[in-house]
Each structure stands twice: as structure tokens, then as C-alpha cells.
Amino acid sequence: MTVRAPEGDDHGHGHGDRNDGELAIRPAERADLLAVVRIENESFPQPWPYEAFDRFLGDPGFLVAVTNGDIAGYVVADVSPSFGRQLGHVKDIAVHPDRRKMGVGSALLSRSVAVLTAHGADSIKLEVRRSNDRAKRLYRQFGFEPIRRIPGYYGNDEDAIVMVRQLE
């Protein structure tokens, strides 16, 4: 999947494979992990360690967004059986601070929903910080509805909101 990224934002970190502002979503590769971990560390107060991402390498739901040769964001998602159904789970999604508000998160979420659907998910869940209004708005745009709160889910004792999208 390739979508047009907004023009006029070239931070020029180029690695020789420029694609003129195009945003490409592809499976994560080992060479992407350091960039993914950097984005994770800049995005979350309790970031996943390198080893957590390493375990998901090769899974169809571990995707990266690439623009101008740089990793702009990533998503980690999977499908697992749950009470006779197949539950998709968006476990982690983040966009580099310099690439936010440019459609990267939407492109990653859109591709993730498609991958989880293709792998048999009946529904998709995710957890989001109660205070993260921007993320909750994005998830609502993709048909996710809040279904419950998990008190103290995050390390700083912040509640999580569980959101679910039915695919049937």
C-alpha cells in the first residue's frame, strides 16, 4: 500500500532510497528495529524494550511506515482465538514525532485492520490511555467503540480504555 504523504515536509534524513514523499507500508524487517525502538521511546513513558519488537519480527501484523527512506511509524498487531472467535489485537502503534498529523497513523491503522481481517479476525481490540484524546478520535474514525475501562493499566497508574471494532 502506498499513499501520498502531505507535501512540504522533507526532514532529509535520507538513506539513499528516497521515494519523493510517498508513504509506503510494509512488513517490519530486522534493520528497522532500532528506528522502531527510538520511536517507541519518544512516544511512551513505559516503552517496550527491543526484545519485545524482536519477538514480533516476521508476524504479518508487524508493519512499518516508510517515507523518504526513514521509518515514520509502526504498528504491532496479531490475531488469536478467543471464545470460539478470532480476536485481532492492535498491541502497539506509534508515529515519529516529526511525522505526526500527516496521515501516517491512519495509514498504519488502515493497513493493520486489512491484515487482521485477512487473517480471520472477527473483531479488533486495542487499549488506549484514558488521557490520549487524539488517539481515541483516530480510533473512533476507524469504527472502534469504547467498551470498558481498565483501572491502573499503565505503569503510572493511568486507566486504559478498551476499544473494539466489529468486522462482521
N, C-alpha and C positions, 0 to 999 in steps of 0.2 A: 504494500500500500504506500503510495506516495501522495502527499497532499501539499499544496502550496503553503509555504510559510509567509507571514507578512514581510513585505519588503522593508529595506532600510535598517535592518539590524544585523550588521556584519561585525562580529567581535573578533574576527580574523585570527582564530586560534589554529587555523588550517593544518591539516596533516597530509596535504598532498592530494586528497581525493575530494576536492570541492565539488559541490553539486548545485551551485548557484541558488542558494536559499531554499532548495527543495527539502522537505522533511520526509525522511524515509523511516518506516517502522520495520524492524527485522528482529529475528531471534538474537538473544544476547550471546556473545562469544567470550571466551576467557580473556581476550585482550581488552574487553570492555569493563572488566570488573573493578579496576582501580577508579575509573571515572564514575562508575555507578556508586561505589562506596563514598567517593567525595561528595556526590550529590546527596546521598543519604545523610552524611554527616552534617551538611549545610542545611538540611531540611527538617531534621527531627532531633528533639532533645534526648531521646533514648534510641540512637541509631542501631540498626542491625550491624553485626560485625561482618567482615569479609567472608568468613566461613559460611554464614547463612546464605549469601548470594551464590557462593561456590556450589553449595548443595543443589541449587535450582538450575544450574547450567544444564542445557540440553532439554529441559522441560519446555513444552510448547508455549506455556504461559509466561515465560520469562522473556520479555521483549524490551528492546531499546529504541528510542527515537534518535535519529542522527540527522544533524543539519550542518552543512559546511564542514563535514568530516569530524565533527565533535558530537559526543553523546549529550543530548539535550534533556533526556529524561528516560525513565524506565518504568516498567510495571512487572510485578511478580504475581501470578495467579495460577490456580490449579482447579481440578475437578475431583471430588471424592464422593463415594457413596454415603448417603445419609437417609436413614429410614426408608430404604427402597427407592430413593430418588438420587439423582446426580446433582450435587450442590457445587456450583462454581464459587470460588472464593478469591476476591482480589485482596491479596495479603499486604501488598506494599506498592505504592505508586508515588513518584516524585518527579519534579521538573527542576532543572538547574535554575537558580535564582535569576540569572541573566536571560532566561528563556521563558519566564512565566508570562501569562496573559497574551500568549501568541498562538494558542491552539494546540500546543504540544500535549498537554494533559488530556484534552478532548480526543486527540488523535490516538493516544495510547489507550484510553478507556474504550474507545470505539473498537479498536483492533482487538483488545482483550476480550470484550463481550463477544465478538465474532469467533475468536479462537475457542473460548469456553463453550459457546453454543455448538461449534463444530465437534467438540469433544464430548458432547452429550449432556451438557448442563441443562437442568430443568429451570433452575433459578440461580442467581448470583448474589452473594452477600459480601459485605465489606464492613469494616469498623472505621469510624472517623471520630476524631476528637470533638467533644461537645462544643468547644470554642472555635472550631475551624469552619466558619460560615462560608468562606469561599469554596472549600471542597464540598460542603453539603449542597450548595447551589449547583455545582457542576454535576454531582451525582443525581440530583433531582432532575436535571435536564436529560439525563440518560435513563430516566424511569425508575430510579431507586427510591424507595419509600422507607422512612424511619419506622422500625418495628419495636425496638426496645432500647433501653439504656443499660449499660453495664457500669455500675459504680466502681470508681478507682481502677479502671482497666489499665491506664497508663502509669508509668513509673512515678510520675509526680502527683499521683492520686486523682488525676483528671478522669472524668467519666468518658466512656465511649458511647457513641450512638451506632447501633447496628442498623444498616440499611440493606434492603433486599429488592431485587428486580426479578419478577417472574418472567420466564421466557416462553411460556406456553400460550 
